[in-house]
Amino acid sequence: MTILDSATDSAYTAPAAPVHPLASLSSAEIEAVRLLVLGFEDFTETTRFAYVGLEEPLKNEVLAWEAESGALPDRRARVQLLDMATARSTDSVISITTGAAISHDVLDGSNGQLAILDAEFEDVGVILAADEAWVAALATRGLTMDQVVAVPLSPGNYGFANEEGRRILRSFVFRMDHEADHPWAHPVAGLTAYVDTASRSVIEIIDTPGYDVPETSGNFDDPAMQGAPLEGLKPIVITQPEGPSFNVDGEHVTWGNWKLRVGFDMREGLIMRELSFADQGVDRPVMYRGSVSEMLVPYAEPNPNRFWQNYFDTGEYMFGRYTNSLALGCDCVGEIKYFDAVFADELGMPRTVSNGICMHEEDFGTLWKHTDIFTESQEVRRARRLVISFFTTVGNYDYGFYWYLYLDGTIECEAKLTGVLFTSAYPGDAEDGTPYPYASEVAPGLAAPYHQHLFNMRLDMTVDGVANVVNEIDAVRLPISETNPVGNAFTKKVTPIESEAVSGRVADGQVNRVWQIASTEKTSGMGQPTSYMLFPTETPTLMAASDSVIAKRADFATKNLYVTKYDHSERYAAGDFVNQHPGGGGIPEFIAGDEPLVGEDLVLWHTFGLTHFPRNEDWPVMPTDYAKFTLKPYNFFDRNPTLNVPPPVSAHCAAGNPADEKPEAAAQDSCCH
């Protein structure tokens, strides 16, 4: 189909349609969207693309298409535009199939603004250098703009009258002594600029004198700081002589009994789609869609320069844009399949991060084993898992998100955290020797404020179909009684989560709390509802006061779980427009209608993460830390689904001296294959 393209005054021809309605946007589709947007009447030379992503069809449309194999649903893109000169912001949906604009909304900013652009971050240093008051404030510290780098950050929303309706960034600076110097070691504490990026002006300076710039080094990549290389570590080589066990067709993956689709979005990063498990020849659905809905990093430092430090890395920064190319490092080892990450840059041009998503297999120890004392049977099977991952660097921190699929139907998601601490100058201990209560001193004069990393996963579950219920299951200790005369008995309490308004739940390790996602239509051969269990890790939810600004903006982080009825428009736990949102967006809006949740198409919003009191060992670069959750089948199968896994035949399982084994493996001069 062709229509007149007002941008080029020529016929619009739709790019080639993908093979599946949930396929990630291609470079050709992004280019087509750009040309269509250039024809918008309100597009100017200073308009930039804040977001371009797939506007997914309704779930029932996708499922109907898969059942009938008819024509693809209309292929659409969501496009968010920012005029850098005026802060005018729009949110549109465009049909890639026809070239028509489905909707085109102008945002007034009262309920949040578009995510922050790289172009805005880059402008801040120029704006600061042109501000006389800022240059003077640096001069009182013996510094010039040539000696520092600006670190602008999302501002939050604290109701300041002079910020209403404006695009605001708050900026620190760090001293950088030479081009290879890591500035995180030299924070210029006590000095913050509030910048209006549209008017290109500094609207306020918070100047709290009395802090010295730390003189420690943070150059972890300097051989002199690293010291002599550790000796004695022999190469570990992972080989699969017959190749990997997975098969890939575009974004579609099969491995063992699993089938799924891999997707990518510039806001959410890696998306896991349509996971199903083949059980005796029948593909049984488990999860329709899983992704990082939001990621919050709230800081505990209350001083006048830092009270506002609370980052929403997906909603404010679109952290998928910062996906690492994994081609040059050793992020993955073994027989690897890479997927490119494709998204639009701020000029609307397609940008490809080669090898942005990595997939490989890992040995994972014992799958099952038994040595029988009666029959002398000795059986053991090796476990393995399929690993699908990506890494993104957001400022100082690096985050990896790893999805693991296991042969027994288990799903895990693990966040890996590394990178560099966000630093400040250490204020000093109290006169009685009490350490400063809101930060750790990790090097002489260098502080790392206490903070949290809270990840919210949107889990659109389809356990044996779209009719599910979520049950909260607690272990219950029973008192001594006539039926429990010696007090050894315990049982479980099963509480259905019946409506959205009561769905906010907190993990509790004392009662082994889990959440069961159960089918209300399908049963096992034993008559139990088929289900999956969500096993959380018991860590603190948001530590900020319940009536704080950040708690209002990040209600999702005050609980470990919320459950909602599927709604196509409900994609992000903190709402669509997180930047400078006053609060109450996302989950509070989603549950306000108090929809019933029994026998419905359900979405779980699971928050997990870490509370970080930095230690010396986290400086100058942080060893990887971990946070995760697990989804495990519970009466989903009639028996152990891995009985048919073949016994191991590798030479590495044989008895003998490993030193005598000289397998012809891949060359050991590279850690990645």
N, C-alpha and C positions, 0 to 999 in steps of 0.2 A: 504494500500500500504506500502511496506517496501523497504528500501534502505540500503546500507552499511553505518554505522555510523563510521567514521574514528576515533572518540574519544574513542569508546568502542570496536571497531572491532566486533560489533554484529549488528543484523538486527534492523533497526529503525522501530518502530511501532508508527504511529500517535496516539496521544491521542484522546479520544472521541470527536467527533465534537459537537459544541454547537447547540442549536435549532434555532439560528438566526445569520446571518453574522456579525451583529454589537455587538454581545455579548462581554463583557469585557474578557480579557485573564484570563483563569482559572489557578489555581496552577499547574495542570498537564501540561498545555500548556507552562507555563513559565519554568517548569522543562525540558520539551522536548527541548525548545529553548536553555537552558543552555547546555544540553548534545551535541547538534549540534554545538554550538559555541566552546565548548572545543576542537572540532576536527579541528578548523581553523588552518592553518599552522602558522599564525602569532600570535596565542594565547600563552601567556607566563605566568609564575607564578605571574608576577606583573600586569597582565591585569585585569581591573575591568569593570564592567557593569555600564555605565553611564545612560543608558535608555533602557528599553524594553517596547514596547507598540504595540497595535494593529495597523497594517497597513490596514486601512479600505478599503474595496472594493470601486470601483467607485459608485457614487450615482445611476447612471442608472442601474448598475448591481444589486444593492440592490432592487431597485424598480421593476426591471424585475423579480427578484427571488420572491418577495412578490406577484407579479401578477400571476406568473406561478407555484409557489411552487415546483420548480425543485430542482436540486442538489445545495448545497451551493457553492458560489464562493470560490475559493482557499483561505484557511485560512493562513494569513501571519502575521509576526511580524517584527517590525523595531527594530534593535539592534544597540546601539552605545557603542563602547568600547574604553577605555583609558588605555594605558600602563603607569602606574605610574612612572616607571623608565626612560622612554624615551619621554613621552608626545605624543607618536604615537597614533593617533585617527582614528577610522574607523566608517563608517555609512553603515549598511547593511540591506537588507530585506531578510528574510528567509521564505520559505514556511513551515508552520507547517503541512500542508496536506501531502507533499511529502518528506520533509526534505532537499530540495534543496536550495542552496543559489541563490536568484534571482539577487541580486546585492551586491557588496562589494567595497565601495569607501574609499580611504585613504584621510583624510583631511590635507591640508597644513597649516591651521590656518590663512590664509590671509583674509578670510571672516568669521571670528569668530571661536570659539573653543567650544568643548563640555562643558556641564554644569559642575559646580564644584562638586566634590565628597565630601561626608562626611569624607572619609579617608584623603583627602587633608586638610580639615578644622582641623581635629584632629592632623595632622602632624605639623601644624604651631607652636604650643606651644613647641614641641620638638626641632624644628629647631631654634626657638628664644633662647631657653635655651642653645643651643650649640654655639651661636654666641657671641664672646667676646665683640664686640662693643655694641651690644644690652644690654648685662648684665651690661656693664659699664654705659650706658645711664640711665638704671634703678637705678644704684647705686648713681648717682648724685642726684636722687630724694629720696634717702633713702629707696629704694625698692629692693627686690630680686624677682626672678621668682617664688619662693614659695608663695609670697604674692599676685600675680596677675594671672588673667586668660586672655588668648589671645582671641580676637574677630576678626577673619579674615573675610574679605569681598571681594566681587567681585571688580575688579580693574577698569572697564571701558577700554577705549582705547584713550590715549592722544598722541599717536605718539612718545612715548619715545623710542629712538633707542635701549637702553639696554633691552627693554622688547619684542622686535620683535621676534615672533616665540616661546616665552616661556610661560609656565603656571604660571601666576602671581596671587598672593593674596596680599592685603594690610591689615595690621593688627594693630588694637589698642590693648591696654591692660586696664583692669579695676582692681582695688584693691578689693580683697575679704577677709574680716576680719575674717570670720569663715565659717564653712561648710554650715550654714543656712543663710549666709549674701547674699543679692542680690547685685551683684557687680555694677549694673547700677547706684547706688548712688555714686560710687567712680571712675569716669573716670580719667585716667592718661593722661591728655590733653597735646598736644604739642609733642607727641611722636608717630611716625608711622613707621612701618617696611614694606618694599616691599620685598616679598618672592617669589622665584622661587621654586615651589613645586617639580618639576622633579629633579633638581639638588640639592634640599634640602639645599638652601643657601639663606642668606639675601643679596639682591643685592643693597639695599639702605636704609638708615635711615633718616627720616625727624625729626629733633630734634629742637623744638622751645621752649626754656625754658621760665620760668616766670609764669607757672600755678601751683596753689596749688591743691592737690587732695581734693575734697569736703568731708566734714566729716558728712554730713547729713545721715539719714537712709532711706533706700528704702524697708524695710522689711514689706511689706503690710500684710503678713500672720502672723505676730507676734501679739498675743493678746494684748500685752502692747501697740502696736502702733494703733491697731484697736479701742481700748477703750471698754467700757461696751457695750454689745449687745443692739441694739435698741429694745425697748419693745413695745408691742401693736400690732405687726403684726400677724394677725391670718392666719392659713393655707388656701391656695386656692387649692382645689382639683378638678381636671378635670377628669370626668368619662364619659364613653360611655357604659352604661350597656349592650347594644346589640352588642358591638364591633364597630370597625371602618367601614366607608362606602367604603373604597377602597378594591380592590382585587389585589393580587400579584401572578404572575406566573414567577418565576425566576427574571429577570429584567423588566418584562412587568407589567405595572400598569394600572388599570382602576379605575376611580373615577368620579362619576357623568357622564357627557358626554365626559370626557377626556379619551384618551388613550395615553400612552407614554412608553418609555423605559428609564431606569436609567442606566448610565454607569460610569466607572471610569478610569482615566489615571493618571500615576504618575507625569506627567508634568502639566496637566490641572486640575486635581482633578475631581470633579463631572461633568458629561456630561449629558445633557438632550437631548434625541433623539426622533425623529419621533412623535412629538406632533400632535394629531388630535382631532377634536371635532365632536361628533355625532350630526347631525342636521336632525331631522325628519327621523332617521334611516340611514342616510348616513354619513360615517366617512369622514370628510373634513380635509385635511392636512393644518397645520399652520406653523410649524417649523420643519425642518429636524434635525437640530443639534444646540445646544447652549452650550457654554463653555467659561471659562476664557482663552482668547488667550494670554494675557500678563498682567502683573501687574508691574507698575513702581513706585518707591518711590524715587523721586529726592529731594535732600537737597539743602538749600539756603546758606550754610556756605561757603564763598569763601577763607578761610584762607589756608595756605600751607599744613596743615595736613588733610583738609577735603573737598577740592574743588571737589574731585573725587567721593564723596558719592552719587551714583545713582544706585539703585538696580532694576534689572528686576527679580522679584521673581519667575516667572514661567520659563523663558528661561535660567537664570543663576543658579537657585537653584532647579528647578523641585519641586515646592512647594507641589505637591500632595504627595510627599514622607513623608511630615510632618503632614499628616492628623491625627487628634486626634481620639482616641477611645472614643466614647460618652457613653460608658456603665457606667462609674463611676461618671459622673457629672449629672447636671440637665440642660443640653443643650436643651433637648426636654422633653415635659410633655404631659401626656394623653396616649391614646392607640397608641403605637409606633410600626412601622415596621423598623427594622434596616437592612442595607445592609453592608456586609463586603467590605473593600477596599483591593484588592489584587494586588501586584506589585512585581517586582524583586528587591532584594537588590544588593549591589555592587559586590557580588560574584555570582550573577545570580540566587540565590535561591529564591523561592517564599516566600513572606512575606505577612501575613494577618493582617490588622488592623481591629480587630473585631468591629462591630458597627460603622464603619467609616462614614456611610451615614444614616441620620435619616429622617423618613417620618411620618407625623402625620397630623391630622386635627385641625383647630382652628376655633372657633366662631369668626366672624368678623363684628358683629353689624348688622345694618339694610341693607338688600338687596334691598328691595323696600317697600314703604309705601304710603298710601293715605287715608285721611278722606274726603269724598266728601260732599260738602255743599248742594247738591241737592238731592242725593239719600240716604244720611246717610250711605253709604257703608264705612266700616272701614276694611282695609286689610293691613297686614304687613307680611313680610317674613324675616327670619333671613339669613344673609350671612354667609358663611363659606369658608375656603380656605384650599387647600392641600399644605402642607409645605414640601419641600425636601431640605435638607441642609447638609453641612459639615463644619468643622472647621479645619484650619491648622495653625500651629505655625511656623513662620519664624523668628528665632532669638528672638528679643525682642517683636515683635508684634504678635497678634493672630487675624486671619481673619476668619469670618464666611461668607459663601455665601448661601443665602436663595432664592430658587425659589418658588414663590407662584402661584398657579393656582386657579382661581375663577370660581364660577358656571356660571357667565355670559360670559365666554370665555376670560377674562382678564388674562394676564401673567405679573408677576413682577419679577424682580431680585433685591435683596438687599444685599449689602455688609455691614457687621458689623465689626467694628474695635475696638479692645481693646488690652490689654497687657501693656507693659512698654515702655515709651519714650526712644529713643536712645539719650543718654546724653553726655554732655561735661562740662568742667569747664567754668563758666561764666567769660568773660574777664573784666567785670566791665563797668560802665557807663562812658560816656565822662565827661570832666571837667565841662561842663555846665549842667550836669545832664541828658543829652539825653541818653536814654537806648541804649544798643548795638543793632544795626539794623538787625541782622540776627538770633537772638535767644531770647528765653524768659528765664528769671531766675525764675525757678519753686520751688526752695528751696535754702537756703543759699549757695551761691557759685556754684550752680548747674544749668547748662544751658540745654535747649532743643531746638536745631536748628529748624528753620522754614523748613517745607517740604510739599510735596504733596503725596497723594495716588491716583494713576490714574489706573483704571481698564479698560482693553479693552476686550469687549465681542465679540466673533465671532458668529454671528447669521445667520445661513444658513436657509433662509426663503423659505417656500413653501406654500404661501397663495393661497389655492385652486389650487395648482399645481406648476409647475416649470416655468411658464411663468408669470413673474412679472415685475413691474416697481416701482421705488421709486420716489415719488413726494414730493418736499419741499413745505409746506403750511405755509404761513404767514398771519396774520391778517393785514388788510390795513385800515388805517384811511382815510376817504374821506373828501375833502373840501366842504364847502357850494357851492352849484351850483343850476342850474335850476332843476336838478333831486334830489337834496338834500338840499332843501331850508332852513331847520333849523339846518342842520349840524349833525343830529343824526346818519346818515347811516355809516356803515362800512361793509367791505366785506373781502374776502380772495383772495390771489394770489397763484395759483398752478403752480409750476415750475418743470417739469420732469427733473430728473437727467439722462441725456442722454448718458453719457459716463464716463469711469473710471477716466480720467484725470481731470474732473471737479467735481468729487464726494466729494471732501473734504469740509465739511460743519461744521459750528459752531452753537451751540444752541443760541437762542436769546429770552429771556423772554419778551422783549419789544414788540415783534410781535407775541408772543405765538407760536413760531416756532415748528412744529412737522414734522415728516417724515412719509409719507403714503406708505406702501408696498401694492400695488394693483395688482390684477390679470389683465392681458391683454386679458384673454379669458372668464372669468366667470363674470356674473352680478347678482345682486340681483333681487328680484321680481319687484323692482321699476326701474330697468334698470341701476343702478349704478354699477361701478366695485366693486366687493367684495374686502375688504381690511382690513388691520390692521394698526393702527397708533403707531409709536414709539414716546412716550412722554419722552424727556430728562429732566434732571434737569440742570438748568443753573448755572454752576460753572466754574471756570477758567480752561482752558486747560493748557498745560505745560507752566510754568512761566519763564523758562530759555530763554535767548536770542535766537532769531531765527537762528543765525549763530553759536550757541554754539555746542560743541561736543555732549552733551546729546540730543540736538534737532535733530542732524543728525542721532543719533542712535535710537531715539524714535520718528520718524516722525509721527507715528500713534497718539501720544499724543498731537500733535499740533492742532488737529481738534477733534470735537466730533463725526464725522461720516465720514467714507469712504464707498463706495459701489464698489464691484467687481463682475465680472462674475465668477460663480463657477468654481474653478479649484481644482482638487483633491490634488494637491501638495501644495496649499496655505493654511497652517494651522495656522501660528503664525504671529501676527501683526508686530513683530520686526524681523522676519525671523527665520529660523531653528536653527542657531548657534549664539546666542546672546552674549555669554560670549566673551569679548575682540573684539567684532565686531567693525570695524572702522566707520560704519555708512552707511546708504543707503539701509539696508536690509529690507525685509518685504514689507510693504505697498508701498514704492516708486518703488520697483521692480514689485509689482502686478499690479500697474496702468500704468506702462510704455507703455504697448501695447495699451492702450486707447480703450479697447473693448467697443462696444455698449452695453447699459444696458436696453433698452426698449424691453419688451417681452422676457427676458432672465431668466435663472436660477441664482438668485442673492444671494450674501453674504453681509451682513452688518457688519461693524467693528465699534462698538460703544464704545467710551471712556467716562467714567464718573468718578467722585471721589470727593475728598476733598482737600482743601488747608488748612493746619494745622498750626496755630500760637498757640503753646501750652500755656496752662493756668495753674494756680496753681492747679486747680481741677483735672488736668490730672496726677498728681503725688500723691503717688508713683505707682498707677496702674490706668489706664485710664478707666473711665466709657465708655460704648459702644457708639460709634458714628456710623452714618449711611450714606449710599449713595445708590441711586437706580435709576432704569428706569422702564418704564411701556410699555407694548404692549397691546393695547386695540382694540377689533373688531370695525370696522367702516364700516357700511353697509355690513358687512359680513353676518349678519342675516337679515331676513325680518321684525323682530319685536323683542321685549325683549325676549331672549331665556330662561328666568327664570320664566315665567308665571306659569309653571307647578310645581314649587317648593312647596311642601306642607307647610301649615301654621305650626307654632311652636306648639308643644304639651307638652313641658317640664314643670314640676311643678314649675320651677323657673320663668315662665312667669305669674303665677297666682298672683292675689292680695292677700294681707295678710302680716303678720309680718314675715319677713325672719327668725327671731329668733325662730319662732315656728316650722319651717321646720327642720326635722331631717332625711335627706335622708340617707339611708344605702349605704354609698359610700366606696371606697377603703380606706384602712388604711391610716392615716395621718402621719405616721412616716417616710414616704419617699416622696420626691418631684417628683420622676420619676416613671412611670409605664411602 
